[in-house]
Amino acid sequence: MADIDLSSVGKTFAGTPALQDITTRFDDGEFIALLGPSGCGKTTLLRILAGFETPTSGQIRIGAREMANAQTGVSLPPEERNIGFVFQSYALWPHMSVWRNVSYPLEIRRFSKSEIARQTDAALASTGLEAYADRMPSDLSGGQRQRVALARCLVSDPCAVLLDEPLANLDVALRATMQGVFTDFHKRTGATMVYVTHDQAEAMAMADRIAVMDQGRIQQFDTPQTLYERPKNRFVAEFVGRGTVVPVQEVTQAGGARQARILGAEVAVQSARAEKQVSHVCLRPENLTISESGDLRSKVARVTYMGGKYLLETVTDCGARLFAETRARFDVGAQLGLTITTPWAFSED
Amino acid sequence: MMSVAQQNGGSRSEARLLSAILIVAICLTLAPVLRLFVEGVTDQGRPSLTLMRDVLAQPSTLSALKHSLVTAGFGTLVSLVLGAAFAFLVALTDLRAKAALVFCLMIPMMIPPQITALSWTQIMGPSSVLLKTLGIAPPLGAPQPLYSPQGIIFLLGIQHMSIIFLTLRAGLRSIPQDVVEAARISGAKGLRTWWQVVMPLTLPSLAAGTAITFVTALGNFGIPAMLGIPADYATLPTLVYQKLAGMGTTVLAEVSVLAMLIGAVAVAGILLQRLCQSRQRLHLVGSTSRPLALPLGAARLPVEILLWAVVFAILVLPMFGLLATSLVPAYGVTLRFDTVTLASWYEVLFRQPVTSRAFANSFGLAAGASAVLVMICLPLAWLMERRKTRLARLFDSLLDLPYALPGVVLSIAMILLLIKLPFTEATLYGTIWIIFLAYLARFFAVMFRPVQASLKQFDPAMDEAAQSVGASLYRRLRDVIFPLSAPAAAAGAILVFLTAFNELTVSALLWSSGTETLGVVIFNLDDSGETGMASALAMTIVFVVIVLMALIQLFSRRFPKGVVPWQT
């Protein structure tokens, strides 16, 4: 079992907090994505898990082993954690061949020659690199290098694999292929994986659960679908997917259903049962339909062709900017009516 | 407060290793300087400034100080004019064969000053073999024009022009291309771009180069010794040498004060250079990928001819002088087909026991210093890059001191430190070990800086990747850090070897019979009138220097940026 447990983990750099009070649990075998804008603390969290940084407060356990505890000052150095790490820059050792790069972890663990050969070959085979064993890293393409890095971290059978924006240096087409490689790898090994990215599409495509981070805190930790459909606060609503957050007035509760006045229109809203009060709604393109009779009068401010459909940025009479999708083409300046259908509401101070 | 070990990775073995190596390095480089300072401000163990006052009041001190300032100051001016002209032309225009030009301009810096002085005296004056052979020698009895303050100034200028050239060229190369292009788009033409855009941006590096050239010229011993002593014109370093050579260690306290005086002037220069360099780092952002190449147009060929003519005059001509002198049977004889002889070469290379001893000494010292410095600097530079503790940062800012300070200062400091080893009656003074330790201190920065430059470009993820797969500190050093910084270490080792092999200033004060170095032997041969043998030996050394430099040049593509000093 290699659950990862964090309890009130914090980290300050020279007095500035980079992580604050992170308490969460990554289950064994889960594919977790840490998603957030740059500077949100996601990489710091990953490096703390790996042992490259030590937390200023809180403690971390992986499986039964305590990795770091700020109280007692215990901090296992990275080399003793048995964790795999995939770097954004791949960090292949340029003076070693592909084969040696991959076999090096086994060499350190003092495996026998034949065992090293067997496991290295297996790792190279599982990443489709058999033909490249004798090449030097400089002779490989970006995607191949990333696969070597992956093979290198899987060869030592780590209890968790941490990935630090591993696709950031690859082009768009290769990124899609590599996403497949990572997902397959995860399915086959069943390893716990923690994946840092700032690209939400990447996180959505691969992760079982996504922790959205901002300003050193986890804002919401849920499945991709929940994150998108039921954001907890304004940050998550605006960061994940395309959405506009607008305030609501005159919320009325009738049985299980809530009604609210949004931008002057009376609309039924959804919200979490536990939420006693709601103050804002998230309006995504799916919540908006364009119709002549729509109660929300607005004007097209910008049209972007998205391939097969258009994204309209519209400005309502009261000044809110809303995004709507349509198959028909509209011109900038055109007047249209919008209808809002069951948006997600939450409370935000 | 977090402890150091907690800040980074939590690996305590790294912190321990860093402290251990750091202590060794500090003892090696900074302890002598500190010891010298203590000597100057104490008298028989008590704080006192009387000695300092007495020495500074002596007329010989004042005149030597004046001579030092005059020769170093005007010498720097000569370097400035020559070096800056070359740097602007090479860095900004479309001259051809730039690489060859740069390489040739670096040779004066690498040729030891006593050889520069020797070679130039061979092409001037009434007894110059070359001039006699060509029939244009001044009449016998005419003075040697180089035995004069002007001669010292001129040769100091030539010797150190490379420093100005290098720093200014590096500064010019860091000017983003688009800054100049923006000026041209705005309508600035030719000299106007140069004057209003390029010049202001390079002033800091020019000032920094000037300051460090002044410090180097101030500490130069070979040139004022070879040219000034015959003319009875003493600078501070030669005064220290003469006092110590004449009266031995009884005047140690007195020469310490002199050394501190040179040191103080030098430190002022170093501080000025630091200040200018920190200015340089400010505003320059933008692409520097493409070097500037302003077209010279029709002027290109004449300019090229002029530059190569200067290179010929300062590099090749003196070598011809040396060669001519080394090939005649006796100094002053005209070189003809029937007088050519290799006797001097044979004598100095194979017969003289003192030269073979000096070869062995210099080789051993240089190779040993390179090897030991590699062992210290590689792990130290890496650990200092990984964990920037306060002590490490302080050391980083001070480690250039033993190299930047004049060699005389370091030598005196070494004598003070090692003449009586603490807690014992033993002394290292008079043994080869004092020279060896002085070399370690002096060339520490020569080794450390290239290694540091290469490790700064080293992706820390390389090390972290090894760490995450379970490699211990020792394994990481052995399998990842050492192999990857090996090219830089090799370049640093060759540079240390090159400088130590030729070194004169430090060993001139520290040698004794049996521990002569090559620099000392050339100096002594010339001093005792054996100019032919001195020339033959000097030619050999120049040859070794150029071969070693060519070796670095050959492999320069495989070195990381900033490792080869003349390719910054």
Interface residues (C-beta under 8 A of the other chain):
Chain A: A50 G51 F52 E53 T54 T56 A68 G73 S75 L76 P77 P78 E79 E80 R81 N82 I83 G84 F85 F87 Q88 S89 Y90 A91 L92 W93 P94 H95 Y104 P105 I108 R109 A149 R152 C153 S156
Chain B: M2 Q6 Q7 N8 G9 G10 S11 R12 D459 A461 M462 E464 A465 A466 Q467 S468 V469 G470 A471 S472 R475 D479 V480 P483 L484
